[in-house]
Amino acid sequence: MNQIPPLPEPAPRAPRPAAPSRSRRPVPDVPAIDIALLHTRLDESLDVLRDSYAPALGTGGGWYHELTRPEPGTTATAVGLLAFVEAGRPFEYFDDGLAFLASRQAGSDDPLQDGGWATKTSLGMPVVEATAWIARFLARARCDLRDDAPDLRRAYHWLRHNQNPDGGWGSLRGCQSRVWLTCLALRALSQLNPYDPAVDRGVEWLTADRTARRPGWGPTQASRPTVTHTAFALVTLAEARPDLRSERLLDAYDWLLDHLDPGDDHTWIETYDVSPHGSGSKPVWRLALWHYGLPIALAALLRDPRGPHGPTVARAFRTLVRGEAGDRRWNGQPGTGRTSLWTLWWRLETLVALDRMPLTGNADVLHWLPDATVVQRAHAREVPLAELLPRRRLVDVGALARGHWAAFLLVLVCVCSAAGVAVGLWGWKDFWLSVILPIALTGVNESMRRRRTSRGA
């Protein structure tokens, strides 16, 4: 058999000439997002989760929402595993986490109990605060066909059975419907079955009674709007009904943009009583939700149907990536000195959303420049590109003088010498003698500077 001769190796390409240095040009203050820093913070967040994973006393292992506590909880374990799923990274104890969640799933003949999960403070009763998070994680991780995973179908039915008649969700059926819990249930159901009528009823409850005077959301329908709840409702609606675009919805995005301070973390705690035997009965326990509004608001602004507001997004990003994921600025529990999974999670989910965000929309215009790419939004496609670019600042005289100090010195000497001739202090012969040496020095300096520039290129 004739052997095919190997192909000759291609000749090495000549290195592409470097772009001319622009370090001395005035650069406009354009909002920017450093993708390398974004990926660094993601890696740091996952390292914190790996270091804080703890085995359970019985089966499997996981996390508690206070990352320093050794005994894992169901909700925190689901959120911790979801972090690796959303980031697309493997986790060596993933199967152990699934086993822990499967061992804690409730079994009962009562459809209001069967298939859900309880929290450590709900006296063994399954609640939305845990079940919705775990169901969403199982759906996102595509664990529905795994024999060792919890029964996702039973969890799905638990969420449907515990929806209130008004369309919202409380901790369980019969408790007051709350915005945060309704959003949790809708985010889970929209991953499991977005066409379920329960999703339609939940969206109707969430969007009901929105007016121009009250476009945002608070903890309940009658509460004053907050940045955190408004942002979470917008994120939920974007997932449950991505084609929804109404004037009231756009008003909510405008309200969020007007009330968001990109330099404020918006951290606070929402507490409420739970009455498992009906709204008229005596409360049995109190639950607390640790809210971290800035990353949720950033995630919401990324989903604005009109396109994200670049300057606000960039400023919020700079606030989110301050410090390192291992310190308490990243995972500090609001109002305490303890570490918390929740602040770490919300940052991580938002950074992942930012990393996946498409840069162009259906009607945008993409300008390919030699060293940059400019996306012209659809609503401004008729505007000349030059009018959209930031105005250059006035020339920085100080920077120019530092870069060409010899030329500036020569000009100064010439002006002073000419002034001396004009007032009669000396003659033209003295003038030329005084500028010969500066001219020579300037020529040598400029020659050396150009030679260094050419070598660097």
C-alpha positions in Angstrom: 0.0 0.0 0.0 1.4 3.4 -1.0 1.9 5.7 1.9 0.6 9.2 1.7 3.6 11.5 2.3 3.1 13.9 5.2 2.0 17.4 4.4 4.7 20.0 4.7 4.5 22.1 7.8 3.1 25.5 7.1 5.5 28.3 7.2 5.3 30.3 10.4 3.2 33.4 10.1 4.9 36.7 10.6 3.7 38.3 13.8 1.0 40.8 13.4 2.3 44.3 13.9 1.2 45.7 17.2 -1.3 48.5 17.1 0.2 51.9 17.6 0.4 53.0 21.2 -2.6 55.0 22.3 -1.5 55.4 25.9 -0.9 59.1 25.5 -4.3 59.8 23.8 -7.1 61.1 26.0 -9.4 58.2 26.7 -13.1 58.9 27.4 -14.5 57.5 30.6 -16.5 54.7 29.0 -18.3 52.2 31.3 -16.4 48.9 31.1 -16.7 45.3 32.3 -13.5 43.3 32.7 -14.4 39.8 31.7 -11.1 38.4 33.1 -12.0 39.8 36.5 -15.6 38.4 36.1 -14.2 34.9 35.6 -11.7 35.3 38.5 -14.6 36.1 40.8 -16.6 33.1 39.6 -13.6 30.8 40.2 -13.1 32.3 43.7 -16.8 31.7 44.5 -16.7 28.1 43.5 -13.5 27.6 45.6 -15.3 29.0 48.6 -18.1 26.4 48.1 -15.6 23.6 47.7 -13.8 24.5 50.9 -17.0 24.8 52.9 -18.7 21.6 51.8 -19.5 19.3 54.7 -20.7 15.7 54.9 -23.9 15.0 56.6 -24.3 12.7 59.7 -26.5 10.3 57.7 -26.4 10.3 53.9 -24.4 12.5 51.6 -23.5 16.1 52.4 -23.9 19.7 51.5 -24.0 23.2 52.9 -25.8 25.3 55.5 -26.7 28.9 54.7 -24.0 29.9 57.3 -21.1 28.5 55.4 -19.0 28.0 58.6 -21.6 25.6 60.2 -20.9 21.9 59.6 -24.4 20.5 59.5 -25.9 20.9 55.9 -29.4 22.0 55.1 -31.6 21.1 52.2 -32.1 24.5 50.6 -28.5 25.6 51.0 -27.3 22.3 49.5 -29.5 22.7 46.5 -28.3 26.3 46.0 -24.7 25.2 46.4 -25.0 22.4 43.8 -26.9 24.8 41.5 -24.0 27.2 41.6 -21.7 24.6 39.9 -24.5 23.7 37.4 -25.0 27.3 36.4 -21.2 27.9 36.1 -20.8 24.8 34.0 -18.2 23.3 36.4 -17.9 19.8 37.8 -18.1 19.1 41.5 -16.7 16.0 43.0 -19.4 15.6 45.7 -22.4 16.2 43.4 -23.8 12.7 43.8 -23.4 13.0 47.6 -25.4 16.2 47.5 -28.2 14.5 45.5 -28.3 11.6 47.9 -28.7 14.1 50.8 -31.6 15.8 49.1 -33.3 12.5 48.2 -33.1 11.4 51.8 -34.8 14.5 53.1 -37.7 14.5 50.6 -41.0 14.2 52.4 -43.2 11.2 51.9 -46.9 11.3 52.8 -50.4 10.3 51.6 -51.3 14.0 51.9 -50.7 15.7 48.5 -50.0 18.9 50.4 -47.1 17.2 52.2 -45.8 14.6 49.8 -42.8 15.5 47.6 -41.7 18.7 49.4 -38.9 19.6 51.6 -38.8 21.3 55.0 -36.4 23.8 56.5 -34.7 23.5 59.9 -37.2 26.0 61.3 -40.5 24.7 59.7 -41.0 21.9 62.2 -40.7 19.2 59.6 -43.4 20.6 57.3 -42.5 21.1 53.6 -42.5 24.7 52.6 -42.0 26.7 49.4 -38.8 28.3 50.7 -37.1 24.9 50.3 -39.1 23.0 47.8 -39.0 25.7 45.1 -35.2 26.0 45.3 -34.6 22.3 45.2 -37.1 21.7 42.3 -35.4 24.5 40.3 -32.0 23.0 40.9 -33.1 19.5 39.8 -34.7 20.9 36.7 -31.6 23.0 35.8 -29.3 20.0 36.4 -31.5 17.7 34.3 -31.7 15.1 37.1 -35.2 14.0 36.3 -34.0 10.7 34.8 -31.5 9.8 37.5 -32.5 6.9 39.8 -30.5 8.3 42.7 -32.0 11.8 42.5 -35.0 13.0 44.4 -38.4 12.5 42.8 -38.9 15.6 40.7 -42.4 14.8 39.6 -43.6 14.6 43.2 -41.9 18.0 43.9 -43.7 19.4 40.9 -47.0 18.3 42.2 -46.3 19.6 45.6 -45.8 23.1 44.2 -49.0 22.9 42.2 -51.0 21.6 45.1 -49.7 24.3 47.5 -50.6 27.3 45.2 -53.2 29.5 46.9 -56.6 30.1 45.2 -55.6 33.7 44.4 -52.7 32.4 42.2 -49.8 33.3 44.5 -47.8 31.2 47.0 -47.1 31.5 50.7 -44.9 29.2 52.7 -47.6 26.6 52.1 -51.2 26.5 51.0 -53.4 28.8 53.1 -50.6 31.2 54.1 -50.6 34.7 52.8 -49.3 35.0 49.3 -46.0 36.8 49.2 -44.1 38.2 46.2 -40.7 36.5 47.0 -42.3 33.1 47.5 -44.4 33.4 44.4 -41.3 34.2 42.4 -39.5 31.2 43.8 -42.4 28.9 42.9 -42.7 30.4 39.4 -39.0 30.1 38.7 -39.2 26.4 39.6 -42.4 25.7 37.6 -41.3 27.6 34.6 -38.3 25.2 34.4 -40.4 22.1 34.9 -43.5 23.0 32.8 -43.8 26.6 31.5 -47.2 25.7 30.0 -48.8 24.7 33.3 -51.9 26.7 34.1 -50.4 27.2 37.5 -47.8 29.4 35.9 -50.4 31.5 34.2 -52.2 32.1 37.5 -49.0 32.9 39.2 -48.0 35.5 36.5 -51.5 37.0 36.8 -51.2 37.4 40.5 -47.7 38.9 40.2 -48.8 41.4 37.5 -52.2 42.3 39.0 -52.8 45.8 40.3 -49.6 47.3 38.7 -50.2 50.9 38.0 -48.2 53.9 36.8 -48.1 55.2 40.4 -47.0 51.8 41.8 -45.1 49.9 39.1 -42.8 48.1 41.5 -43.2 45.2 44.0 -42.8 44.9 47.7 -42.9 41.9 50.1 -46.7 41.7 49.6 -49.1 43.2 47.0 -50.0 46.0 49.4 -46.4 46.8 50.5 -44.3 49.7 49.4 -42.0 48.6 46.5 -38.4 47.7 47.1 -35.4 47.4 44.8 -35.0 43.7 45.7 -38.6 42.6 45.2 -39.0 44.6 42.0 -35.9 43.2 40.6 -36.8 39.6 41.5 -40.2 39.9 40.0 -38.8 41.2 36.8 -36.3 38.3 36.6 -39.1 35.9 37.3 -41.4 37.3 34.6 -38.5 37.3 32.1 -38.1 33.6 32.7 -41.8 32.6 33.0 -43.0 34.8 30.2 -40.1 35.9 28.1 -42.4 37.5 25.4 -44.2 39.6 27.9 -43.7 43.3 27.0 -46.3 45.8 28.3 -46.2 49.4 29.3 -46.6 48.5 32.9 -43.6 46.1 32.7 -41.4 48.8 31.1 -42.6 51.2 33.8 -41.3 48.7 36.4 -37.9 48.6 34.6 -37.8 52.4 34.7 -38.7 52.5 38.4 -35.9 50.0 39.2 -33.4 52.1 37.2 -34.5 55.3 39.0 -34.3 53.8 42.5 -31.2 51.7 42.2 -28.0 53.0 43.6 -25.2 51.0 41.9 -22.9 51.6 44.8 -25.3 50.3 47.5 -25.5 46.6 48.2 -29.2 46.8 49.2 -28.8 44.2 51.9 -31.6 43.6 54.4 -33.6 40.9 56.1 -37.3 40.1 55.4 -39.1 38.4 58.3 -42.6 37.1 58.5 -44.8 34.8 60.5 -46.1 31.5 59.2 -49.5 30.1 60.2 -49.7 26.5 58.8 -53.3 26.1 59.9 -54.6 29.1 57.9 -54.3 32.8 57.9 -56.7 33.3 60.8 -54.8 30.9 63.1 -52.0 31.7 65.5 -48.5 31.9 63.9 -46.4 28.8 64.6 -42.9 29.9 63.4 -41.1 32.9 61.9 -39.0 32.7 58.8 -36.3 35.2 57.7 -35.1 35.8 54.1 -31.7 37.4 53.6 -32.0 39.7 50.7 -29.1 41.1 48.6 -30.6 43.4 46.1 -27.8 44.7 44.0 -26.9 41.5 42.0 -30.6 40.7 41.6 -31.2 44.2 40.3 -28.3 43.9 37.9 -29.7 40.5 36.6 -33.0 42.2 36.1 -31.6 45.2 34.1 -29.8 42.7 31.8 -33.3 41.4 30.8 -34.8 44.8 29.9 -36.5 44.3 26.6 -35.1 47.7 25.4 -31.6 46.6 26.2 -29.6 47.1 29.4 -28.5 50.5 30.6 -24.8 50.2 30.1 -23.4 52.8 32.6 -25.6 51.5 35.4 -24.7 47.9 34.7 -21.0 48.7 34.6 -21.1 50.7 37.9 -23.1 47.9 39.6 -20.5 45.4 38.3 -17.7 47.4 39.8 -19.4 47.3 43.1 -20.0 43.5 42.9 -16.4 42.5 42.2 -14.8 44.6 44.9 -12.7 42.5 47.2 -12.3 38.7 46.9 -14.9 35.9 47.2 -13.2 34.6 50.3 -13.6 37.7 52.4 -16.7 38.9 54.2 -17.5 41.6 51.7 -18.4 38.8 49.3 -20.2 36.4 51.6 -21.0 38.3 54.7 -24.5 37.8 56.0 -26.2 41.2 56.2 -26.4 42.6 59.7 -24.1 39.9 61.2 -20.5 38.9 61.2 -21.3 35.4 59.9 -20.6 34.2 56.4 -23.6 33.4 54.2 -24.3 31.3 51.1 -26.9 33.7 49.9 -24.7 36.7 49.2 -22.3 34.4 47.5 -25.0 32.8 45.4 -26.7 36.0 44.2 -23.3 37.4 43.0 -22.4 34.2 41.3 -25.8 33.8 39.5 -25.6 37.4 38.3 -22.0 37.1 37.1 -23.0 34.0 35.1 -25.9 35.8 33.6 -23.6 38.7 32.7 -21.1 36.3 31.1 -23.8 34.7 29.0 -25.5 37.9 27.9 -25.7 38.3 24.1 -24.1 41.6 23.0 -26.4 42.1 20.1 -30.2 42.1 19.6 -32.3 41.3 16.6 -32.2 44.8 15.1 -28.9 46.1 16.4 -26.0 47.2 14.2 -22.6 45.8 14.8 -19.6 48.0 13.8 -16.3 46.1 13.4 -13.4 48.5 14.0 -9.7 47.6 13.8 -9.3 47.5 17.6 -12.8 47.6 19.0 -16.4 46.5 18.4 -19.3 48.9 18.7 -22.9 47.7 19.1 -25.5 50.3 17.9 -28.8 49.6 19.5 -31.9 49.2 17.4 -33.6 52.4 18.8 -30.6 54.4 17.7 -29.8 52.7 14.4 -30.5 55.9 12.3 -28.1 58.0 14.4 -24.6 58.5 13.0 -22.1 56.5 14.8 -19.9 59.5 15.6 -22.7 61.1 17.6 -23.0 58.0 19.8 -19.4 57.7 20.7 -18.3 59.5 23.9 -16.9 63.0 23.4 -13.1 63.2 23.9 -12.0 65.3 26.7 -9.8 68.4 26.3 -6.1 67.7 25.7 -4.3 66.9 29.0 -1.6 69.5 28.9 0.2 67.8 31.8 0.4 64.4 30.1 1.5 66.0 26.8 4.2 67.9 28.6 5.5 64.8 30.3 5.6 62.9 27.0 7.4 65.7 25.2 9.3 67.5 28.0 12.3 68.3 25.8 10.2 70.1 23.1 8.4 72.0 25.8 11.7 73.1 27.4 13.0 74.3 24.0 9.9 76.3 23.4 10.2 77.9 26.9 13.8 78.8 26.3 13.0 80.3 22.9 10.2 82.4 24.3 12.3 83.7 27.2 15.2 84.4 24.9 13.0 86.2 22.4 11.5 88.2 25.2 15.0 89.3 26.3 15.8 90.5 22.8 12.5 92.4 22.6 13.2 94.4 25.8 16.9 94.9 24.9 18.6 92.8 27.5 20.7 91.0 24.8 21.0 90.8 21.1 20.2 88.2 18.5 23.6 86.7 18.7 23.1 85.9 22.3 19.6 84.5 21.4 21.0 81.9 19.0 23.8 81.0 21.4 21.2 80.3 24.1 19.0 78.0 22.0 21.7 75.9 20.2 22.2 73.5 23.2 18.4 73.0 23.9 17.9 72.3 20.2 20.6 69.6 20.2 19.3 68.0 23.4 15.7 68.0 22.0 16.9 66.3 18.8 18.7 63.6 20.7 15.8 63.0 23.1 13.2 62.7 20.2 15.5 60.3 18.3 15.9 58.1 21.3 12.2 58.1 22.1 11.2 57.1 18.6 13.8 54.3 18.6 12.4 52.9 21.9 8.8 53.1 20.5 9.8 51.2 17.3 11.5 48.5 19.3 8.5 48.1 21.6 6.2 47.7 18.5 
